[in-house]
């Protein structure tokens, strides 16, 4: 039975961080690695699907004066994040990052960890266009997520989600929890189609990869 995205995560809040850190290969390494990839200092960071802010555990040690905006569907996750980082400069938004106005050149860096594997290439391309607009010149989007190992796996998971939604009478546009990761190649394609000038895979841990997508700078026009 599919569960609504916010209800799924809030129902698992008590054991969420332990699960993320112990049940995903490489998690103890990729959360700190992701933090190290972000700009430091008095900068503005946007965290998509922030959850309880696991990568921020390390990031705020490295950059305590940074301003972080977190977006998540789950109210309980945001409440826990606020509690954990009560002394930091946080702006928390309960909602869908597809719908929230991200502004223009508002952020020095954008990050998302283990959140975007629920969406299609087309959905992500539209979101990624918003990220390009929201980033300042030379800023980067750091994506750490897990990916399908083949086109066949990607297609199979998407087909199964469609079947389950039809079986339960779920309309398109509603957020329900079911993992449908893209392949790395399709993810890179979505980022490039959205307008990122440079897209590179930085590191991987099994099926999880960290990708850096960088917005063009003035020098790129020369």
C-alpha positions in Angstrom: 0.0 0.0 0.0 1.5 3.3 -1.1 1.7 6.0 1.7 1.6 9.8 1.2 5.1 11.1 1.2 4.8 13.4 4.3 2.9 10.7 6.3 5.5 8.1 5.4 8.4 10.0 6.7 6.7 11.5 9.8 5.6 8.0 10.8 9.2 6.9 10.8 10.7 10.0 12.4 11.9 8.2 15.6 14.2 5.8 13.8 14.8 7.9 10.7 18.4 9.0 11.3 19.6 5.6 12.5 18.0 4.0 9.5 19.6 6.4 7.0 23.0 6.1 8.6 23.1 2.3 9.1 20.9 0.8 6.3 22.3 2.7 3.3 25.7 1.6 2.0 28.3 4.4 2.4 25.9 6.8 4.4 28.5 7.5 7.1 30.8 8.7 4.4 28.5 10.4 1.8 26.7 12.7 4.3 30.0 14.3 5.4 31.4 14.2 1.8 28.3 16.1 0.6 28.8 18.7 3.3 32.4 19.3 2.3 31.3 20.0 -1.3 29.2 23.0 -0.3 30.5 26.6 -0.1 31.5 27.8 3.3 31.2 31.1 5.2 28.4 33.6 5.2 26.7 32.0 2.3 23.1 31.1 1.4 22.4 27.3 1.0 19.1 25.7 -0.2 18.4 22.1 1.0 15.8 20.3 -1.1 14.0 17.5 0.8 16.0 18.4 3.9 14.5 15.9 6.3 16.2 16.3 9.6 19.3 17.7 8.0 21.8 14.8 8.2 24.4 16.4 6.0 24.1 19.6 8.0 25.4 17.8 11.1 28.8 18.1 9.5 28.2 21.2 7.4 27.5 23.5 10.4 30.8 22.3 12.0 32.6 23.5 8.9 30.5 26.6 8.2 28.6 27.8 11.4 27.7 31.2 9.9 26.0 29.9 6.8 22.3 30.6 6.2 20.3 27.5 5.3 16.8 27.3 3.8 15.3 23.8 4.0 12.2 22.6 2.1 10.4 19.4 3.0 6.9 18.0 2.9 7.0 16.4 6.4 6.3 18.7 9.3 7.8 16.3 11.8 11.1 16.2 10.0 11.3 20.0 9.9 10.4 20.3 13.6 13.3 17.9 14.4 15.7 19.8 12.2 14.7 23.1 13.9 15.3 21.5 17.3 18.7 20.1 16.3 20.0 23.3 14.8 18.3 25.8 17.1 21.3 28.1 17.2 21.8 28.3 13.4 20.4 30.6 10.7 17.6 28.4 9.4 14.6 29.1 7.3 12.3 26.1 7.0 9.5 25.7 4.5 6.9 22.9 4.6 5.9 22.2 1.1 6.9 20.8 -2.3 10.2 22.0 -3.8 8.4 21.8 -7.2 5.9 24.5 -6.0 7.9 26.8 -3.8 9.2 30.0 -5.5 13.0 29.6 -5.2 13.8 33.1 -6.4 16.5 34.4 -8.7 20.2 34.2 -7.9 19.3 33.7 -4.2 21.7 30.9 -3.3 25.4 30.2 -3.4 24.8 26.5 -3.3 21.9 24.0 -3.4 22.0 20.5 -2.0 19.7 17.4 -2.0 20.5 14.1 -0.3 18.4 10.9 -0.8 15.2 12.8 -1.9 14.9 13.2 -5.6 14.8 9.4 -6.5 11.0 9.6 -6.5 10.6 11.6 -9.7 10.8 11.3 -13.5 13.4 12.9 -15.8 10.8 15.3 -17.1 9.7 16.4 -13.5 13.4 16.8 -12.5 14.3 18.8 -15.6 11.6 21.4 -14.8 12.8 21.6 -11.2 16.5 21.8 -12.3 15.6 24.8 -14.5 14.4 26.5 -11.3 17.6 25.6 -9.6 19.7 27.2 -12.4 17.7 30.4 -12.0 18.0 30.3 -8.1 21.8 29.9 -8.1 24.2 32.8 -8.1 26.8 32.9 -10.8 29.3 30.0 -10.4 27.1 28.3 -7.8 26.6 24.6 -7.8 23.9 22.0 -7.0 25.3 19.1 -5.1 23.1 16.0 -5.5 23.7 12.8 -3.5 21.2 10.1 -4.3 20.9 6.5 -5.3 20.4 5.5 -8.9 19.1 2.7 -11.0 21.8 0.4 -12.2 20.3 0.0 -15.7 17.6 1.3 -18.0 15.6 -1.8 -17.4 15.6 -1.3 -13.7 14.5 2.3 -14.1 11.7 1.3 -16.4 10.5 -1.6 -14.2 10.3 0.6 -11.1 8.4 3.3 -12.9 6.0 0.8 -14.4 5.3 -0.7 -10.9 4.6 2.7 -9.4 2.1 3.4 -12.2 0.4 0.0 -11.6 0.2 0.6 -7.8 -1.3 4.1 -8.3 -3.9 2.8 -10.7 -4.7 0.0 -8.3 -5.2 2.4 -5.4 -6.9 5.1 -7.5 -4.2 7.7 -6.9 -4.2 10.7 -9.2 -1.1 12.1 -10.9 0.4 15.0 -9.1 0.0 13.6 -5.6 3.2 12.7 -3.7 3.3 9.1 -2.6 6.4 7.3 -1.4 7.8 4.8 -3.9 11.4 4.7 -5.1 11.8 5.3 -8.8 15.5 6.3 -9.3 16.9 7.2 -12.7 20.1 5.9 -14.0 23.1 8.2 -13.6 23.2 8.9 -17.3 19.6 10.0 -17.3 20.1 12.2 -14.2 23.1 13.9 -15.8 21.0 14.4 -19.0 18.2 16.1 -17.0 20.7 18.4 -15.3 22.3 19.3 -18.7 18.9 19.8 -20.4 18.0 22.2 -17.6 21.0 24.5 -18.4 23.8 23.5 -16.0 27.1 24.1 -17.8 29.2 21.5 -16.0 27.9 18.2 -14.6 30.3 15.7 -13.0 30.1 12.6 -10.9 32.4 13.2 -7.9 32.2 10.0 -6.0 30.1 6.9 -5.5 29.2 4.3 -2.8 27.5 1.4 -4.5 24.3 2.7 -6.1 24.7 6.1 -4.4 26.5 8.9 -6.2 27.4 12.5 -5.6 26.9 14.7 -8.6 28.0 18.4 -8.9 26.1 20.5 -11.4 27.5 24.1 -11.8 25.8 27.1 -13.2 27.7 29.1 -15.8 29.8 32.1 -14.8 30.6 35.3 -16.7 33.9 33.8 -17.9 31.9 31.1 -19.7 30.6 33.6 -22.1 34.1 34.4 -23.5 
